[in-house]
Amino acid sequence: MKKLVVVGDKFKEFAKLNGTITQSQLSIMTQIPAKTFAKKSYLIPGLGCKSEEVIGFIEGMDNSEHLDMTSLVSFYSQGIVPNKYTHQRNIHNVLIGEAKKLNGCLFELPFIIDERNMLMGDHQTGCHIQGMIITEAFRQTFIAITEEFYLDFENDQESYFIINSMNIEFEDFLFPLPAQIYFEPIDINKNSYRTKIQAKISIKQAEKVCAIMNCAFTVYPMNNILEKEKILANQVLNSYLTDSFIKVA
């Protein structure tokens, strides 16, 4: 049996490697008669695919003689449920799956990516995953973990995150293959008004750490911070509109 990793079409350079195909190539394979193939292919999930389309292939290929989609079924139907705590309105922009608490202070989340993600629209090498996508995945991680496990604002108020610092180190390339993100709080300072957290976030692929972020952020109830933000915005606007700040080209 031949093994093939399926990745999104935008990772076309990665898909030139032996043992990989793109989602579009998989679509073509589902339409070719089974007798055309010398052996059955076992399909392994990579990243970047449009999940609902892959699920459509699966549903239309029951008992395929030339494609074993068992692993794809597990991955796209159950393994990469997008995290609902990321503050993302467009599900294609979610880069993390559901969180699992490994122990008292360590969380694990699957890294996921749909090639329709807003950060996939430009400057793609087609082989590795860009550093800004990893950075955004880490940002979504600290929002999601904090929302799900650490906030206790009264009356279910919406939260507002302010980033105090983000320091990220890239150790190795990350490729469109399954990877895991780990979140570990270093310090938590809470009161009735806000929650301050320092944390370490990392991403691993094939047992190698690809990137590490140390970050600090503060979370406030949305209503409180919006009032303060309006006051500060008005002060800056008034300063900008004074004669000393206006320059005519």
Backbone as JSON, one array per atom type, in Angstrom:
{
  "sequence": "MKKLVVVGDKFKEFAKLNGTITQSQLSIMTQIPAKTFAKKSYLIPGLGCKSEEVIGFIEGMDNSEHLDMTSLVSFYSQGIVPNKYTHQRNIHNVLIGEAKKLNGCLFELPFIIDERNMLMGDHQTGCHIQGMIITEAFRQTFIAITEEFYLDFENDQESYFIINSMNIEFEDFLFPLPAQIYFEPIDINKNSYRTKIQAKISIKQAEKVCAIMNCAFTVYPMNNILEKEKILANQVLNSYLTDSFIKVA",
  "N": [[0.83, -1.2, 0.0], [0.54, 2.2, -0.84], [1.6, 5.21, 0.71], [0.28, 8.46, 1.09], [0.51, 11.9, 1.72], [-1.88, 14.41, 2.17], [-2.18, 17.75, 1.28], [-3.07, 21.29, 1.4], [-3.84, 23.19, -1.6], [-2.27, 25.51, -1.85], [0.14, 24.88, -0.81], [1.92, 24.05, -2.8], [4.62, 23.7, -3.47], [5.61, 22.12, -1.41], [4.11, 19.88, -1.97], [5.42, 18.81, -4.11], [7.21, 17.03, -3.21], [8.12, 13.6, -2.9], [5.56, 11.34, -2.04], [3.55, 13.05, -1.35], [0.5, 14.84, -2.03], [-1.71, 17.32, -3.47], [-4.84, 18.83, -2.43], [-6.43, 19.25, -4.69], [-5.34, 17.4, -6.46], [-6.06, 15.08, -5.14], [-8.8, 15.23, -5.51], [-8.97, 14.72, -8.24], [-8.02, 12.11, -8.29], [-10.1, 10.76, -7.04], [-11.91, 10.59, -9.03], [-10.95, 8.95, -10.96], [-11.03, 5.71, -12.44], [-10.74, 2.81, -10.34], [-9.29, 0.63, -11.29], [-7.24, 1.7, -12.72], [-5.12, 2.17, -11.06], [-2.16, 0.73, -9.71], [-1.79, -0.07, -7.1], [-3.33, 0.23, -3.87], [-3.85, 3.39, -2.26], [-2.95, 4.84, 0.81], [-4.23, 7.43, 2.51], [-2.92, 10.19, 4.18], [-3.53, 12.74, 6.52], [-2.52, 16.05, 5.85], [-1.89, 19.57, 6.28], [-3.85, 22.56, 5.57], [-5.94, 22.01, 3.86], [-9.33, 22.34, 2.55], [-11.66, 21.62, 4.69], [-14.42, 20.83, 4.54], [-14.67, 20.13, 1.88], [-12.95, 17.96, 1.63], [-14.24, 16.17, 3.33], [-16.47, 15.84, 1.77], [-15.37, 14.4, -0.4], [-14.81, 12.05, 0.93], [-17.35, 11.13, 1.75], [-18.41, 10.54, -0.69], [-17.01, 8.36, -1.53], [-17.36, 5.73, -0.54], [-16.14, 2.62, 0.54], [-13.95, 2.55, -1.25], [-11.84, 1.18, -3.74], [-9.28, 1.91, -4.37], [-8.42, 3.99, -2.74], [-7.68, 4.58, 0.55], [-9.28, 6.17, 2.98], [-9.42, 6.31, 5.71], [-7.85, 7.58, 7.75], [-8.12, 10.25, 7.01], [-10.82, 10.65, 7.44], [-10.99, 10.47, 10.24], [-9.34, 12.63, 11.0], [-10.39, 15.01, 9.75], [-13.08, 14.96, 10.42], [-13.21, 14.71, 13.17], [-10.76, 15.31, 14.46], [-9.86, 17.96, 14.1], [-11.51, 20.08, 15.15], [-12.42, 23.39, 15.04], [-11.3, 25.81, 17.43], [-13.5, 27.46, 19.62], [-13.11, 29.74, 21.1], [-11.52, 31.8, 20.17], [-12.04, 34.43, 19.36], [-12.43, 34.85, 16.68], [-14.35, 35.61, 13.87], [-14.66, 34.52, 11.34], [-14.53, 31.25, 10.45], [-12.53, 30.1, 8.93], [-10.28, 31.47, 9.59], [-9.42, 30.54, 11.98], [-6.83, 29.06, 13.79], [-6.26, 27.08, 15.58], [-7.15, 24.06, 17.31], [-9.46, 22.38, 19.55], [-8.78, 22.75, 23.05], [-6.81, 20.77, 25.29], [-6.36, 19.84, 28.61], [-3.41, 18.97, 30.01], [-2.13, 18.73, 32.46], [-2.04, 20.34, 35.71], [-1.05, 22.85, 34.88], [-0.47, 22.89, 32.15], [-1.32, 22.98, 28.77], [-2.59, 21.54, 25.75], [-2.99, 21.96, 22.26], [-4.2, 21.28, 18.98], [-2.53, 22.4, 16.04], [-4.05, 23.96, 13.36], [-4.94, 24.59, 9.94], [-6.55, 26.27, 7.34], [-6.45, 26.77, 3.9], [-7.78, 29.02, 3.1], [-7.44, 30.89, 4.99], [-6.95, 34.22, 6.22], [-4.28, 35.02, 6.36], [-3.03, 33.5, 4.51], [-3.18, 34.6, 2.08], [-1.18, 35.95, 0.72], [2.33, 36.18, -0.12], [3.35, 33.46, 0.08], [5.49, 30.71, 0.32], [4.88, 28.24, -0.49], [5.88, 25.99, 0.59], [7.0, 25.86, 3.42], [5.33, 26.9, 6.5], [4.46, 30.2, 7.07], [6.09, 32.53, 9.31], [4.47, 34.55, 10.46], [1.99, 33.4, 10.52], [2.32, 31.42, 12.44], [2.79, 33.1, 14.62], [0.29, 34.35, 14.83], [-1.24, 32.1, 15.44], [-0.25, 31.53, 17.98], [-1.12, 33.84, 19.31], [-3.91, 33.51, 19.14], [-4.02, 31.25, 20.71], [-3.34, 32.08, 23.38], [-5.5, 33.71, 23.89], [-7.7, 31.94, 23.64], [-7.19, 29.91, 25.59], [-7.16, 31.43, 27.93], [-9.76, 32.52, 27.91], [-11.33, 30.17, 28.13], [-10.42, 28.86, 30.45], [-9.5, 30.6, 32.51], [-10.88, 33.01, 33.05], [-13.24, 34.83, 35.01], [-15.14, 36.85, 34.95], [-17.9, 38.78, 36.09], [-21.36, 38.15, 35.32], [-20.99, 37.13, 32.78], [-19.53, 38.88, 31.07], [-18.22, 40.3, 28.04], [-14.82, 39.92, 27.0], [-11.73, 41.82, 26.78], [-8.68, 41.86, 25.3], [-5.44, 42.98, 26.0], [-2.31, 43.24, 24.68], [0.75, 43.08, 26.24], [3.41, 42.31, 25.88], [5.2, 40.43, 23.4], [7.37, 37.97, 22.68], [9.03, 36.2, 20.4], [10.71, 33.28, 19.29], [12.06, 31.64, 16.56], [12.75, 28.39, 15.94], [12.89, 26.33, 14.07], [11.83, 25.34, 10.74], [8.33, 25.15, 10.11], [6.14, 22.84, 8.73], [3.43, 21.92, 6.44], [2.13, 19.82, 8.05], [0.69, 17.74, 10.63], [0.81, 19.32, 13.83], [1.52, 20.3, 17.23], [0.45, 22.61, 19.69], [1.59, 24.09, 22.7], [0.65, 25.42, 25.8], [1.66, 27.2, 28.61], [1.08, 28.67, 31.64], [2.97, 31.17, 33.29], [2.84, 33.15, 35.22], [0.08, 34.38, 37.05], [-2.07, 36.98, 37.72], [-4.76, 38.14, 39.33], [-7.65, 40.2, 39.8], [-10.77, 41.76, 40.75], [-11.17, 43.44, 38.66], [-9.42, 43.03, 36.5], [-7.39, 40.6, 34.66], [-4.12, 39.53, 34.69], [-1.63, 37.94, 32.82], [1.31, 36.03, 32.37], [2.93, 33.99, 30.04], [4.18, 30.97, 28.47], [4.44, 29.78, 25.24], [4.57, 27.19, 22.87], [5.35, 25.4, 19.81], [5.31, 22.2, 18.41], [6.59, 19.85, 16.08], [6.85, 16.68, 14.72], [8.26, 15.89, 17.0], [10.04, 17.98, 17.34], [10.8, 21.23, 18.5], [9.51, 24.04, 17.03], [8.96, 26.75, 17.3], [8.94, 29.27, 19.86], [7.18, 31.24, 22.16], [7.27, 33.86, 24.49], [5.05, 35.62, 26.39], [3.07, 38.41, 27.57], [0.04, 39.59, 28.85], [-3.01, 41.44, 29.37], [-6.31, 41.18, 30.58], [-9.44, 42.65, 30.33], [-12.83, 43.46, 31.35], [-15.02, 44.01, 28.63], [-16.73, 46.35, 28.46], [-15.62, 48.17, 30.32], [-13.02, 48.74, 29.33], [-13.54, 49.8, 26.82], [-14.67, 52.31, 27.3], [-12.49, 53.68, 28.43], [-10.75, 53.52, 26.26], [-12.04, 55.12, 24.36], [-11.83, 57.64, 25.54], [-9.03, 58.03, 25.5], [-8.59, 57.88, 22.74], [-9.97, 60.13, 21.88], [-8.44, 62.15, 23.06], [-6.0, 61.93, 21.66], [-6.91, 62.44, 19.07], [-7.79, 65.11, 19.32], [-5.34, 66.33, 19.87], [-4.0, 65.83, 17.47], [-5.46, 67.39, 15.74], [-4.77, 69.95, 16.33], [-3.01, 73.01, 15.47], [-0.25, 72.68, 15.64], [0.23, 70.06, 15.0], [-0.66, 69.57, 12.49], [0.35, 69.18, 9.2], [0.73, 70.54, 6.05], [0.99, 69.12, 2.89]],
  "CA": [[0.0, 0.0, 0.0], [1.29, 3.45, -0.95], [1.16, 6.26, 1.63], [0.3, 9.8, 0.51], [0.05, 12.99, 2.59], [-2.7, 15.36, 1.42], [-2.06, 19.13, 1.78], [-3.81, 22.29, 0.64], [-3.27, 23.54, -2.9], [-1.3, 26.59, -1.76], [1.44, 24.3, -0.45], [2.27, 23.31, -4.02], [6.04, 23.33, -3.46], [5.71, 20.98, -0.5], [3.46, 18.74, -2.63], [6.31, 18.24, -5.12], [7.99, 15.98, -2.56], [7.56, 12.26, -3.03], [4.7, 10.95, -0.93], [2.57, 14.1, -1.05], [-0.39, 15.32, -3.1], [-2.56, 18.44, -3.06], [-6.26, 18.52, -2.36], [-6.95, 19.17, -6.07], [-4.91, 16.11, -7.01], [-6.93, 14.07, -4.53], [-10.1, 15.32, -6.18], [-8.84, 14.02, -9.52], [-7.88, 10.67, -8.01], [-11.41, 10.18, -6.69], [-12.72, 10.45, -10.24], [-10.31, 7.99, -11.86], [-11.41, 4.33, -12.11], [-9.81, 2.13, -9.44], [-8.44, -0.31, -12.03], [-6.11, 2.44, -13.28], [-4.04, 2.21, -10.07], [-1.51, -0.56, -9.46], [-1.96, -0.43, -5.7], [-4.19, 1.11, -3.09], [-3.14, 4.47, -1.57], [-3.41, 5.19, 2.15], [-4.15, 8.89, 2.55], [-2.58, 10.73, 5.49], [-3.88, 14.16, 6.53], [-1.61, 17.15, 6.07], [-2.62, 20.78, 6.64], [-4.17, 23.51, 4.52], [-7.09, 21.59, 3.04], [-10.67, 22.83, 2.86], [-12.15, 20.42, 5.36], [-15.73, 20.38, 4.08], [-14.51, 19.49, 0.58], [-12.36, 16.64, 1.87], [-15.32, 15.34, 3.86], [-17.31, 15.51, 0.61], [-14.72, 13.31, -1.11], [-14.94, 10.86, 1.75], [-18.73, 10.66, 1.71], [-18.71, 10.02, -2.02], [-16.07, 7.28, -1.89], [-17.52, 4.58, 0.36], [-15.54, 1.34, 0.11], [-13.1, 2.76, -2.42], [-10.88, 0.1, -3.98], [-7.92, 2.41, -4.58], [-8.09, 5.04, -1.79], [-8.04, 4.33, 1.94], [-9.44, 7.49, 3.58], [-9.71, 6.15, 7.14], [-7.17, 8.6, 8.53], [-8.71, 11.54, 6.67], [-12.12, 10.71, 8.13], [-10.74, 10.76, 11.65], [-8.73, 13.94, 11.17], [-11.24, 16.12, 9.34], [-14.4, 14.9, 11.05], [-13.13, 14.75, 14.63], [-9.47, 15.73, 15.01], [-9.53, 19.39, 13.97], [-12.65, 20.95, 15.4], [-11.87, 24.72, 15.35], [-11.53, 26.31, 18.78], [-14.57, 28.47, 19.59], [-12.8, 30.83, 22.02], [-10.42, 32.59, 19.6], [-12.51, 35.76, 18.96], [-12.47, 34.93, 15.23], [-15.71, 35.46, 13.32], [-14.57, 33.66, 10.16], [-13.96, 29.99, 10.92], [-11.32, 29.8, 8.16], [-9.15, 32.17, 10.2], [-9.05, 29.88, 13.24], [-5.59, 28.3, 13.58], [-6.08, 26.12, 16.67], [-8.29, 23.21, 17.62], [-9.91, 22.4, 20.94], [-7.7, 22.6, 24.02], [-6.83, 19.65, 26.23], [-5.54, 20.12, 29.78], [-2.57, 17.8, 30.26], [-1.96, 18.69, 33.91], [-2.51, 21.56, 36.34], [-0.61, 24.11, 34.26], [-0.01, 22.67, 30.78], [-2.42, 22.72, 27.85], [-2.2, 21.13, 24.4], [-3.97, 22.24, 21.23], [-3.69, 21.0, 17.63], [-2.41, 23.49, 15.08], [-4.83, 23.66, 12.17], [-4.92, 25.7, 8.98], [-7.32, 26.18, 6.11], [-5.75, 27.65, 2.98], [-8.55, 30.25, 2.92], [-7.09, 31.78, 6.09], [-6.6, 35.54, 5.73], [-2.84, 35.16, 6.28], [-2.52, 32.68, 3.41], [-3.51, 35.26, 0.82], [-0.05, 36.6, 0.05], [3.69, 35.84, 0.31], [3.49, 32.07, 0.48], [6.54, 29.99, -0.42], [4.31, 26.99, -0.98], [6.52, 24.84, 1.24], [6.83, 25.93, 4.86], [4.29, 27.8, 7.01], [5.08, 31.49, 7.38], [6.22, 32.86, 10.72], [3.36, 35.36, 10.96], [0.87, 32.48, 10.79], [2.62, 30.84, 13.74], [2.58, 34.16, 15.6], [-1.16, 34.49, 15.01], [-1.72, 30.9, 16.14], [0.09, 31.72, 19.39], [-2.03, 34.86, 19.85], [-5.21, 32.86, 19.33], [-3.88, 30.28, 21.8], [-3.46, 32.66, 24.71], [-6.87, 34.18, 24.04], [-8.61, 30.81, 23.83], [-6.94, 29.25, 26.88], [-7.6, 32.35, 28.98], [-11.22, 32.58, 27.88], [-11.95, 28.92, 28.54], [-9.99, 28.3, 31.73], [-9.01, 31.51, 33.54], [-11.68, 34.2, 33.29], [-14.45, 34.67, 35.81], [-15.84, 38.12, 35.04], [-19.3, 38.62, 36.47], [-22.44, 38.31, 34.33], [-20.53, 36.7, 31.45], [-19.16, 40.03, 30.25], [-17.23, 40.05, 26.99], [-13.47, 40.29, 27.44], [-10.91, 42.62, 25.89], [-7.29, 41.5, 25.56], [-4.39, 43.95, 25.66], [-0.99, 42.58, 24.65], [1.82, 43.88, 26.84], [4.65, 41.95, 25.18], [5.27, 39.14, 22.69], [8.75, 37.72, 22.27], [8.98, 34.89, 19.76], [11.94, 32.76, 18.69], [11.8, 30.57, 15.6], [13.81, 27.39, 16.06], [12.96, 25.47, 12.89], [10.7, 25.49, 9.84], [7.11, 24.39, 10.34], [5.61, 22.42, 7.44], [1.98, 21.64, 6.5], [1.89, 18.5, 8.63], [0.16, 17.91, 11.99], [1.69, 19.9, 14.85], [0.83, 20.55, 18.49], [0.8, 23.83, 20.41], [1.56, 23.92, 24.16], [0.5, 26.67, 26.55], [2.0, 27.04, 30.03], [1.1, 29.96, 32.35], [4.12, 31.39, 34.17], [2.36, 33.95, 36.36], [-1.3, 34.84, 36.9], [-2.41, 37.98, 38.73], [-6.17, 38.43, 39.08], [-8.51, 40.87, 40.76], [-12.13, 41.87, 40.25], [-11.21, 44.35, 37.51], [-8.65, 42.55, 35.34], [-6.55, 39.41, 34.81], [-2.82, 39.67, 34.02], [-1.01, 36.62, 32.67], [2.53, 35.8, 31.62], [2.85, 32.59, 29.61], [5.1, 30.43, 27.47], [3.72, 28.99, 24.23], [5.49, 26.57, 21.91], [4.74, 24.51, 18.82], [6.18, 21.07, 18.09], [6.24, 19.01, 14.93], [7.77, 15.54, 14.65], [9.06, 15.92, 18.24], [10.97, 19.11, 17.33], [10.22, 22.54, 18.79], [9.7, 24.92, 15.87], [8.91, 28.15, 17.72], [8.59, 29.5, 21.27], [6.81, 32.62, 22.46], [7.01, 34.32, 25.84], [4.14, 36.74, 26.22], [2.38, 38.95, 28.73], [-1.17, 40.27, 28.39], [-3.98, 41.78, 30.4], [-7.69, 41.01, 30.11], [-10.41, 43.49, 31.03], [-14.2, 43.4, 30.83], [-15.11, 44.83, 27.43], [-17.35, 47.66, 28.69], [-14.7, 49.04, 31.04], [-11.89, 49.17, 28.52], [-14.02, 50.6, 25.69], [-14.82, 53.69, 27.76], [-11.14, 54.23, 28.55], [-10.2, 53.64, 24.91], [-12.67, 56.28, 23.71], [-11.23, 58.83, 26.13], [-7.67, 58.17, 24.97], [-8.68, 58.15, 21.3], [-10.4, 61.52, 21.74], [-7.3, 63.0, 23.41], [-5.05, 61.89, 20.54], [-7.54, 63.13, 17.94], [-7.74, 66.55, 19.57], [-3.94, 66.76, 19.71], [-3.67, 65.76, 16.05], [-6.16, 68.44, 15.02], [-4.22, 71.26, 16.64], [-2.15, 73.54, 14.41], [1.13, 72.22, 15.76], [0.39, 68.7, 14.49], [-1.1, 69.47, 11.09], [1.33, 69.59, 8.19], [0.16, 70.52, 4.71], [1.99, 68.68, 1.91]],
  "C": [[0.88, 1.26, 0.0], [0.72, 4.5, -0.01], [1.31, 7.63, 0.97], [-0.23, 10.82, 1.52], [-0.69, 14.0, 1.72], [-2.6, 16.74, 2.06], [-2.88, 20.07, 0.92], [-3.09, 22.69, -0.62], [-2.2, 24.61, -2.82], [0.08, 26.11, -1.29], [1.97, 23.46, -1.61], [3.73, 22.89, -4.05], [6.27, 22.13, -2.54], [5.17, 19.72, -1.19], [4.29, 18.17, -3.77], [7.18, 17.12, -4.53], [7.32, 14.63, -2.77], [6.72, 11.91, -1.8], [3.7, 12.01, -0.53], [1.73, 14.41, -2.28], [-1.17, 16.52, -2.56], [-4.02, 17.98, -3.01], [-6.86, 18.39, -3.76], [-6.56, 17.85, -6.73], [-5.72, 14.96, -6.42], [-8.29, 14.05, -5.21], [-10.08, 14.57, -7.51], [-8.76, 12.52, -9.3], [-9.21, 10.01, -7.68], [-12.27, 9.93, -7.92], [-12.14, 9.44, -11.24], [-10.71, 6.56, -11.47], [-10.34, 3.61, -11.31], [-8.84, 1.23, -10.2], [-7.22, 0.37, -12.65], [-4.89, 2.38, -12.36], [-3.49, 0.81, -9.8], [-1.7, -1.02, -8.03], [-2.83, 0.61, -5.0], [-3.34, 2.16, -2.37], [-3.79, 4.74, -0.21], [-3.17, 6.67, 2.34], [-3.97, 9.39, 3.98], [-2.86, 12.23, 5.5], [-2.69, 15.08, 6.76], [-2.45, 18.37, 6.41], [-2.91, 21.64, 5.41], [-5.38, 23.18, 3.69], [-8.38, 22.29, 3.47], [-11.46, 21.64, 3.4], [-13.49, 19.92, 4.82], [-15.65, 19.71, 2.72], [-13.91, 18.1, 0.73], [-13.42, 15.69, 2.41], [-16.26, 14.93, 2.74], [-16.71, 14.38, -0.22], [-14.97, 11.99, -0.38], [-16.34, 10.27, 1.64], [-19.1, 10.07, 0.35], [-17.85, 8.84, -2.43], [-16.17, 6.09, -0.94], [-16.92, 3.32, -0.26], [-14.71, 1.47, -1.16], [-12.07, 1.65, -2.52], [-9.45, 0.62, -4.09], [-7.5, 3.5, -3.61], [-8.6, 4.67, -0.39], [-8.07, 5.69, 2.65], [-9.7, 7.44, 5.08], [-9.11, 7.26, 7.98], [-7.74, 9.99, 8.25], [-10.04, 11.73, 7.38], [-11.93, 11.12, 9.58], [-10.26, 12.19, 11.85], [-9.71, 15.07, 10.87], [-12.63, 16.1, 9.95], [-14.34, 15.1, 12.55], [-11.86, 15.44, 15.15], [-9.18, 17.21, 14.96], [-10.76, 20.27, 14.09], [-12.11, 22.33, 15.8], [-12.25, 25.18, 16.76], [-12.53, 27.48, 18.74], [-14.28, 29.69, 20.46], [-11.78, 31.82, 21.46], [-10.77, 34.04, 19.25], [-12.49, 35.94, 17.44], [-13.89, 34.71, 14.73], [-15.73, 34.52, 12.12], [-13.85, 32.37, 10.54], [-12.69, 29.61, 10.16], [-10.08, 30.46, 8.75], [-8.71, 31.55, 11.51], [-7.87, 28.94, 12.98], [-5.33, 27.25, 14.66], [-7.35, 25.3, 16.86], [-8.66, 23.31, 19.1], [-8.76, 22.08, 21.89], [-7.92, 21.38, 24.92], [-5.88, 19.97, 27.38], [-4.75, 18.87, 30.13], [-2.29, 17.62, 31.75], [-2.39, 20.05, 34.47], [-2.15, 22.85, 35.64], [-0.07, 23.92, 32.84], [-1.19, 22.26, 29.9], [-1.85, 22.37, 26.47], [-3.34, 21.42, 23.43], [-3.4, 21.84, 19.87], [-3.61, 22.27, 16.81], [-3.18, 23.08, 13.84], [-4.72, 24.84, 11.2], [-5.74, 25.33, 7.75], [-6.69, 27.17, 5.14], [-6.52, 28.93, 2.66], [-8.31, 31.24, 4.06], [-6.6, 33.12, 5.54], [-5.09, 35.73, 5.56], [-2.21, 34.31, 5.17], [-2.71, 33.37, 2.05], [-2.34, 35.83, 0.05], [1.26, 36.06, 0.63], [3.79, 34.41, 0.86], [4.58, 31.4, -0.35], [5.98, 28.72, -1.04], [4.93, 25.78, -0.34], [6.35, 24.9, 2.75], [5.73, 26.92, 5.24], [4.96, 29.07, 7.51], [5.06, 31.8, 8.88], [5.07, 33.68, 11.28], [2.12, 34.51, 11.22], [1.08, 31.81, 12.14], [2.36, 31.85, 14.85], [1.09, 34.35, 15.88], [-1.76, 33.28, 15.73], [-1.43, 30.99, 17.63], [-0.83, 32.76, 20.04], [-3.42, 34.27, 20.1], [-5.17, 31.89, 20.51], [-4.05, 30.95, 23.15], [-4.85, 33.27, 24.94], [-7.8, 33.03, 24.39], [-8.43, 30.14, 25.18], [-7.43, 30.13, 28.02], [-9.12, 32.41, 29.06], [-11.85, 31.31, 28.49], [-11.64, 28.53, 29.98], [-9.7, 29.32, 32.85], [-9.87, 32.73, 33.84], [-12.91, 33.89, 34.13], [-15.13, 36.03, 36.02], [-17.31, 37.88, 35.33], [-20.23, 38.83, 35.28], [-22.0, 38.0, 32.9], [-20.2, 37.88, 30.53], [-18.15, 39.62, 29.18], [-15.88, 40.57, 27.46], [-12.71, 41.04, 26.35], [-9.45, 42.36, 26.25], [-6.35, 42.63, 25.12], [-3.05, 43.24, 25.77], [0.05, 43.53, 25.23], [3.17, 43.57, 26.18], [4.51, 40.59, 24.52], [6.7, 38.97, 22.19], [8.82, 36.3, 21.71], [10.32, 34.53, 19.13], [11.57, 31.59, 17.78], [12.99, 29.63, 15.58], [13.99, 26.57, 14.77], [11.76, 25.76, 12.0], [9.53, 24.62, 10.32], [6.49, 24.09, 8.97], [4.13, 22.04, 7.57], [1.67, 20.18, 6.87], [1.38, 18.7, 10.06], [1.22, 18.4, 12.97], [0.85, 20.21, 16.08], [1.36, 21.83, 19.14], [0.65, 23.56, 21.91], [1.54, 25.28, 24.84], [0.76, 26.4, 28.02], [2.01, 28.42, 30.7], [2.3, 30.03, 33.29], [3.71, 32.16, 35.42], [0.95, 34.45, 36.05], [-1.62, 35.78, 38.06], [-3.83, 38.47, 38.44], [-6.75, 39.3, 40.19], [-9.88, 41.03, 40.12], [-12.23, 42.69, 38.96], [-10.52, 43.79, 36.28], [-7.88, 41.29, 35.7], [-5.27, 39.63, 34.03], [-2.13, 38.31, 33.99], [0.31, 36.74, 31.9], [2.55, 34.31, 31.26], [3.93, 32.25, 28.59], [4.28, 29.54, 26.53], [4.74, 28.44, 23.24], [4.71, 25.7, 20.93], [5.76, 23.45, 18.43], [5.65, 20.31, 16.89], [7.29, 17.92, 14.81], [8.78, 15.58, 15.8], [10.11, 17.03, 18.27], [10.22, 20.4, 17.64], [10.53, 23.48, 17.63], [9.69, 26.4, 16.24], [8.47, 28.22, 19.18], [8.24, 30.98, 21.44], [6.66, 32.8, 23.98], [6.17, 35.58, 25.72], [3.55, 37.17, 27.56], [1.18, 39.74, 28.2], [-2.1, 40.5, 29.57], [-5.37, 41.7, 29.8], [-8.62, 41.84, 30.99], [-11.82, 43.15, 30.55], [-14.34, 44.39, 29.69], [-15.65, 46.24, 27.71], [-16.39, 48.63, 29.36], [-13.62, 49.6, 30.13], [-12.34, 50.03, 27.34], [-14.19, 52.06, 26.08], [-13.46, 54.38, 27.87], [-10.53, 54.46, 27.17], [-10.77, 54.86, 24.19], [-12.07, 57.58, 24.23], [-9.84, 59.09, 25.55], [-7.68, 58.51, 23.48], [-9.06, 59.61, 21.06], [-9.26, 62.48, 22.06], [-6.3, 63.07, 22.26], [-5.62, 62.63, 19.34], [-7.47, 64.64, 18.12], [-6.32, 67.1, 19.41], [-3.56, 66.81, 18.23], [-4.29, 66.92, 15.28], [-5.67, 69.85, 15.36], [-3.24, 71.7, 15.56], [-0.75, 72.96, 14.45], [1.33, 70.81, 15.18], [0.05, 68.59, 13.01], [-0.01, 70.01, 10.17], [0.7, 69.47, 6.81], [1.24, 70.13, 3.72], [2.23, 69.75, 0.86]]
}
